[in-house]
Amino acid sequence: LHVHRDTVRRVLAASGSPVPPSALRPSRIDAYRPFIMETLVKFPTLTAARVYAMVSERGYVGSESHFRHLIAELRPRPAAEAYLRLLTLPGEQAQVDWGHFGHLQIGRARRPLMAFVMVLSYSRRIFLRFFLDARMDAFLRGHVEAFAAFGGVARVLLYDNLKSAVLERVGDAIRFNPVLLKFAAHHLYEPRPVAVARGNEKGRVERSIRYVRDNFFAAREFTDLADLNAQARTWCEGQASKRRWPQDTSLSVQQAFEVERAHLLPLPVHDYAVGERLAVVIGKTPYARFDLNDYSLPHTHVRRTVSVLADEQCVRILDGSQELAVHVRSWDKAAQIENLVHIQTLVERKRKARAHRACDRLSAAVPASTELLRRAAERGGNLGSITASLLRLLDRYSAAALQAAMTEALAANVPHPNAVRHALERAAQAAGQPPPTALILPEHVARRDAPVRPHKLDSYDRKESDDET
């Protein structure tokens, strides 16, 4: 009839005629089926690649790709686990977790967009706040703002086993993060981590994060982080609070929250100081490296260790209790945030240092220059330009010739570089020497030929004391 067997089977089934089952063909895996089943019972998580290697050693010649398909049907399935519905009292519990919502490009930096979510277990009231990282300061700041939005604190807060809450866990023994314990003691609540790999124990915050993804963040447009958080606050107080309360569909989440608010613990009298604090070692340049950027500070604190206290808006640099600098925080990457006063002060100091180095070089080569500069200062001369002119003469003439010329200028009571130059030119002309040619050398090469004034070595001699033997 030239029709497919499936067509014949369908027509027979439509007419009510019995359809005989197709005979199963033998498979190459049949001979290894008992071994595979026994192995998977002992090792349920054994990979298909490892099982394929084991049966290949025993003579199996089938392809690995088809074997993976067959092993998926033979692998024993775990029994479905049933869960009890958990009921909580008003104000008894809240659940906390992070959600990752992609990245934001800020200048040259690619920052993760993290959502801090806290849910009151009784009323399902959601607090949502976005951050550009998930560090401890952001974690605690999310708590503080959530408590302020709820108007109180739940007695127990459930956490996943993230490092901001749990540093180490061995069985039932838990080592909490001491920063979180201090924060919890200030607000008088109990931090409680869920069991490892048991996300169902904090399912309300897990479902709330999924609800945020589907009903708030999807197709959401925003200009920056502040705009996104403003929209999140409006959404939490509006659409998220107007949804049906799961325990009684005749009520809204907002109505259940009004009942729960009266049972929350009151907020502490004093606010908790939230911010990231860390020690930073300052190198040879007056900048403190923090979060991929450099912030300036006074040059007097280079080669020292200072403290950086930062929040979302500003970065403060402290030396003990002394505040050295305050900058607006940058979320860019490899940026230099500078205070012009810090840089200008360093530039002026460098200029003065260069002048001192020039005077030292000149006085070491030509002793008469000290007296000439003193007399020039008494007459109100510009010592910087005078020193530079004398150094240029020192580069063109010898130190001995310059010493004689300065002595002549001082004898004539004319402490000025022009008088020194005229004396040098007259002496060169009288000696029949050609005009000198300026030799311009790199600074590091010129420093090698600079004269060095030797000092006495008496201070290095060892003096024997009376009690030495």
Number of C-alpha atoms within 10 A of each C-alpha: 4 4 7 8 9 9 10 13 15 12 13 13 12 10 8 9 10 10 12 7 7 6 6 6 6 8 8 12 16 10 12 14 14 10 13 19 16 11 15 17 12 9 10 14 10 13 12 18 13 10 18 21 12 15 17 15 10 10 10 16 13 14 10 14 11 9 18 15 11 13 20 11 9 12 17 13 9 7 6 6 5 6 8 5 6 8 9 13 11 20 23 19 20 25 25 21 20 21 18 15 13 10 13 14 12 13 13 11 15 15 18 16 18 19 23 22 23 27 26 26 26 23 26 26 26 27 26 22 24 23 20 17 15 19 12 18 19 22 20 22 20 23 20 19 14 21 20 12 13 20 14 20 27 25 18 17 21 22 23 22 20 13 12 19 23 19 13 14 13 7 8 7 8 15 12 19 16 13 14 17 16 12 18 17 12 15 23 18 18 15 18 17 19 14 16 11 9 10 14 13 19 21 14 21 27 20 12 21 24 14 13 21 16 11 14 17 15 9 9 10 10 12 7 10 15 12 11 16 17 13 18 20 16 11 19 18 15 12 12 24 20 16 15 17 20 13 14 10 10 9 14 19 23 20 16 20 20 13 14 22 19 13 16 19 18 15 17 12 8 8 10 14 11 18 17 16 15 11 15 16 14 18 14 10 13 21 23 24 18 17 13 13 17 18 24 23 27 17 17 10 18 17 13 12 16 19 19 23 18 22 16 16 10 12 21 19 23 18 15 10 7 8 13 16 18 19 17 15 18 22 20 17 16 15 16 16 17 18 15 10 12 17 16 11 12 16 12 11 13 12 12 13 12 13 17 14 11 17 21 15 17 22 16 18 21 21 15 18 22 15 15 20 21 13 17 18 14 9 10 8 15 11 15 15 12 18 19 16 16 23 19 13 20 18 16 16 19 13 18 12 18 25 19 17 23 28 20 17 21 19 10 10 12 16 26 19 23 14 17 24 19 13 20 22 17 12 15 16 12 9 9 9 10 9 11 12 9 11 9 11 10 8 8 8 10 11 11 9 8 12 14 11 10 7 7 6 7 8 8 7 7 7 8 8 7 6 5 5 5
